[in-house]
């Protein structure tokens, strides 16, 4: 009888232990499922908030087009979006971000013309930009070969499929214009540090796009001519403060590359069509980073590229 009571007691303890383990497991799984649900809800709420910010910016850009003949860094669209609260019965969060004029940068797709052939004037300008940034200028030739429509390697810095298909893993050149500058990470020899240095001064848009000198970065201003030094670029940046240049033709007539001036479309302008919105939304522990490239035309602003997490 004593032995039977001992076995019964051990059995009861084992059943209790198993039951307790099962209960805790179910509670843990339920907590994880609940957390996943909340994260999915907060992520969707964050995306919707970012889309709302994009709609707000589209209205601002249209109003600016109606009320201003130039685009410069003292306008309302260029003001960094401060941290704004997101409050409702279900969520608490914050949204903030900024807008950049992409035409203050060099359009990588300018390197090829409408026939997919390398444009030597734009290639020279891109080479000057790389030099101003302290980047190996051979990447100008590599980038141009990546975009052009043929398989003829440029001399001396080009590279086509024979090089890239020999890599591990092998891949091929684009041989067409690109949609985002992150594609340049595929260039032979380029590393993250080089790309991080270059990307604030370049963008990718369809067609040939001029430089808005009212918003251009210092190195981009240097790329406009062979003899524009760092000090001259700094003087130009100072001159355009308080509403942009008074007269861009007067400011650049003697320093811009003559070949740029002779191209079919203006090399420099004081208005812009392409802008990039970066929005960060924080809801609880969920953080959304949203990028949107906007093309502004007469009476309309159209998103042409959206991405989450990277641009």
PyMOL commands that set and color helices and strands:
alter all, ss='L'
color gray80, all
select helices_A, chain A and resi 2-67+76-78+102-104+108-111+120-132+138-147+161-164+181-186+192-199+218-222+230-239+248-252+258-261
alter helices_A, ss='H'
color red, helices_A
select strands_A, chain A and resi 81-87+92-101+106-107+202-203+211-212+268-269+274-283+286-297+300-308
alter strands_A, ss='S'
color yellow, strands_A
deselect
rebuild
show_as cartoon
